[in-house]
Amino acid sequence: MALNERRHPFAGDGGGHPDAELLAEYADQVLAADMRADVERHVARCAECRAVLVDTMAFLAENARPRWQPRLIAATAGLAAAAALVIGIIQPQWLGLETDPPGLRQLTIAMANEPTRPLEGRLAGDFSYAPAPALIRGLRGAADLTVSPDVRIAAATIEKAAQERDTPDRVAVLGVAFAATGDLDRAVVSLERAVAREPGNARFQNNLSAVYMARAQYILALTAAERALAADPRLREACFNRALAFERLADGEARQAWERCLAAETDPAWSAEIRDHINTLKR
C-alpha cells in the first residue's frame, strides 16, 4: 500500500503508537504531509516514541556516512592558516576525547563579533550570547549568507582538521561550523554522524537539536534535546532547545519548560530572552 493511502498509521502496533516502519519512514522524510503531521502530533506527547525516533535517526546516520565534500577550504585555506597561528593557541573547553579541536576557538571568537547568533536554538560550547537571527523565508533559524570572513576562515580550519583526522569531536565541531555559515544540510549530516558514534555525548545531541530546529524539524529537535538532557541534566542549552521545540509544536508543556530553564539559567542575557518567551506564551 502506498504511504499516502494509509488511513490509520498507528493501527499496526495495536497500542496507538506508530510502528517502527512508520517512524523509520518519518526519519527518512518519505511520509506524505498529512501522515507526517499525525506522527508529529503523537511523538510530541510520547517520550517513548521520541526515544525510538532518535535511535532510528542514529542508525540511519551511521549507515549513510558520506565522503567529505570540501568546499570552504579552497577559498580560505591561506587565511585560515595565518589566523590559526594567531588564535589557535587559546584552549576552549569541549566535551569529548579531544580537548581542543582545531579551529573551534577561532569560531567562538568570530561568532562573538557577529550581530546575531547563527540559529534560533542554542549551541553548546563557549559561545557568547547574541540575539536570535531575523526571520528568513518565514522561519527563524539559519543565518543569512552575510557571514563574516572571520567565521568562514574558522570554518575552513575546522573542515581541514576534520579531513585530516576523522574523530567524533572534529566531525561534531564541523557540524557547528557548517551551521555558523548557514549550511544546515551539511551541518545535520556532520552532527548526525557524530551522534551516531557517541550517542551519549550531551553537547553533540544538543547541537544537533539546534540545527534540527533551524530546519523546522521540531520533533527531531525535541528528541535530540531530551537525549542531551538525559546525558547531562544541567546542560542549559539543551533545556533551552527543548522548551523552544515545545513552543514551536504549540504544546501545552512549553511554558513549564521555559520556566524550568529560567530557574536554571545564570546568564542575564539568556534569562531575558527566556522571559520574553514566557511572556509571549502568557499573552
Salt bridges, closest charged atoms under 4 A:
GLU21 OE2 - ARG6 NH2 3.51
GLU25 OE1 - ARG6 NH1 3.11
ASP38 OD1 - ARG41 NH2 2.35
GLU40 OE2 - ARG36 NE 3.79
ASP55 OD1 - ARG227 NH2 2.99
GLU62 OE2 - ARG65 NH1 3.32
GLU98 OE2 - ARG165 NH1 3.65
GLU98 OE2 - ARG170 NH2 2.88
GLU120 OE2 - ARG248 NH2 2.52
GLU159 OE2 - ARG186 NH2 3.41
GLU164 OE2 - LYS160 NZ 2.36
ASP166 OD2 - ARG65 NH2 3.84
ASP166 OD2 - ARG193 NH2 3.22
ASP166 OD1 - ARG197 NH1 3.01
ASP183 OD2 - ARG71 NH2 3.12
ASP183 OD2 - ARG186 NH1 3.92
ASP185 OD1 - ARG215 NH1 2.57
GLU226 OE1 - ARG50 NE 2.63
GLU226 OE2 - ARG242 NE 3.36
GLU247 OE2 - ARG248 NH1 3.27
GLU247 OE1 - HIS277 ND1 2.91
ASP251 OD2 - ARG45 NE 4.00
GLU253 OE1 - ARG242 NH2 3.80
GLU259 OE2 - ARG255 NE 3.33
GLU265 OE1 - ARG122 NH1 2.76
GLU265 OE2 - ARG236 NE 3.29
GLU273 OE2 - ARG117 NH2 2.51
